[in-house]
Amino acid sequence: MREARNCWPVLVRKAQDAVNEAQTEIAQALARVDQLEASHARLCSLYDEYRMQENQSTAPVMGMQASMNHRQFMAQLLTLQQRVVLDLSKARTTLAQARKKRVMAEVELHKMTSLAEQDAKAVAKDVMRYEQRQMDELGVRQFNLSPQA
């Protein structure tokens, strides 16, 4: 009679830990994507606001230095927008990789769980065979010990 292997619960736990870790990475990547999208929206809004100030005909005429500072600030906003778009692209790639990693970890967890269940079923089958053999031997002994008529 064989016993259940001790390795399967350990392997299942390890696979579950990998799934949990991948899920944590996804949550962090999603938070980063959300943060960058909010930053991008704020920068776009700020740029639009400054562009509207520049285009308003009712605005008092700015001095040359103020006008240059205004345009320079708008150029810096555009540069920041481009940087945020680049970071957002990287963050989305990281998110996609984390999701792929989670899928692979879930496949591994399913595999380990299945193998653990198969081992448990095989052990249960062995136990049943062993018990049946014991019962058969007991029956034969009782038959042999009973008075023959």
C-alpha positions in Angstrom: 0.0 0.0 0.0 1.4 3.4 -0.9 0.9 6.7 0.8 0.1 10.1 -0.8 3.2 12.0 -1.8 4.0 15.0 0.3 5.3 17.0 -2.7 1.9 17.7 -4.2 0.5 20.0 -1.6 3.8 21.9 -1.6 3.7 22.2 -5.4 0.1 23.3 -5.4 0.9 25.9 -2.7 3.9 27.1 -4.7 1.7 27.4 -7.9 -1.0 29.3 -5.9 1.7 31.7 -4.6 2.8 32.3 -8.2 -0.8 33.1 -9.2 -1.2 35.5 -6.2 2.1 37.2 -7.0 1.0 37.7 -10.7 -2.4 39.1 -9.4 -0.5 41.6 -7.2 1.6 42.6 -10.2 -1.5 43.1 -12.3 -3.0 45.3 -9.5 0.1 47.4 -9.4 0.3 47.7 -13.1 -3.3 48.7 -13.3 -2.8 51.4 -10.6 0.2 52.7 -12.6 -1.8 52.8 -15.8 -4.7 54.6 -14.0 -2.2 57.1 -12.5 -0.6 57.8 -15.9 -4.0 58.2 -17.6 -5.0 60.7 -14.9 -1.7 62.6 -15.3 -2.2 62.7 -19.1 -5.7 64.0 -18.8 -4.6 66.7 -16.3 -1.8 67.8 -18.7 -4.1 67.9 -21.7 -6.6 69.9 -19.7 -3.9 72.3 -18.5 -2.6 72.7 -22.1 -6.0 73.4 -23.4 -6.6 75.9 -20.7 -3.4 77.8 -21.5 -4.1 77.6 -25.3 -7.5 79.1 -24.7 -6.0 81.9 -22.6 -3.6 82.6 -25.5 -6.4 82.7 -28.1 -8.9 84.8 -26.1 -9.3 88.1 -27.8 -10.6 89.7 -24.6 -7.4 88.9 -22.8 -5.2 91.9 -22.0 -2.2 92.2 -24.3 0.7 90.4 -22.7 4.2 91.8 -22.7 6.7 90.1 -24.9 8.4 88.4 -22.0 5.1 87.1 -20.6 4.1 85.9 -24.0 7.4 84.0 -24.4 7.1 82.5 -20.9 3.5 81.5 -21.7 4.6 79.7 -24.9 7.6 78.1 -23.3 5.3 76.7 -20.5 3.0 75.3 -23.2 5.9 73.7 -24.9 7.0 72.1 -21.6 3.4 70.8 -21.1 3.6 69.2 -24.5 6.9 67.6 -23.7 5.5 66.3 -20.4 2.5 64.9 -22.3 4.8 63.0 -24.7 6.7 61.6 -21.8 3.5 60.5 -20.0 2.3 58.9 -23.3 5.5 57.0 -23.5 5.3 55.9 -19.9 1.7 54.9 -20.4 2.7 52.7 -23.3 5.4 51.0 -21.2 2.9 50.6 -18.3 0.3 49.0 -20.6 3.0 46.6 -21.9 3.9 45.7 -18.3 0.2 45.1 -17.6 -0.1 42.8 -20.6 3.0 40.9 -19.5 1.6 40.6 -16.0 -1.7 39.2 -17.3 0.2 36.7 -19.5 2.2 35.7 -16.4 -1.0 35.2 -14.4 -2.5 33.0 -17.1 0.7 30.8 -17.2 0.6 30.6 -13.4 -3.1 29.6 -13.4 -2.3 26.9 -16.0 0.5 25.6 -13.7 -1.8 25.7 -10.7 -4.4 23.7 -12.5 -1.8 21.2 -13.6 -0.5 20.8 -10.0 -4.0 20.5 -8.6 -4.9 17.8 -11.1 -1.8 15.9 -10.4 -2.4 16.1 -6.6 -6.0 14.9 -7.2 -4.8 12.0 -9.4 -2.3 11.0 -6.7 -5.0 11.1 -4.0 -7.3 9.0 -6.2 -4.5 6.4 -6.8 -3.8 6.2 -3.1 -7.5 5.8 -2.3 -7.7 3.0 -4.9 -4.6 1.3 -3.4 -6.2 1.5 0.0 -9.4 0.0 -1.2 -7.5 -2.9 -2.9 -5.5 -3.4 0.3 -8.6 -3.5 2.4 -10.3 -5.9 0.0 -7.3 -8.2 0.1 -7.4 -8.1 3.9 -11.2 -8.9 3.8 -10.6 -11.8 1.4 -7.8 -13.2 3.5 -10.0 -13.0 6.6 -12.8 -14.8 4.8 -10.4 -17.5 3.6 -9.1 -17.9 7.2 -12.6 -18.1 8.6 -13.5 -20.6 6.0 -10.5 -22.7 6.7 -11.1 -22.6 10.5 -14.7 -23.5 10.3 -15.6 -27.1 10.8 -16.0 -28.9 7.5 -19.2 -30.9 7.3 
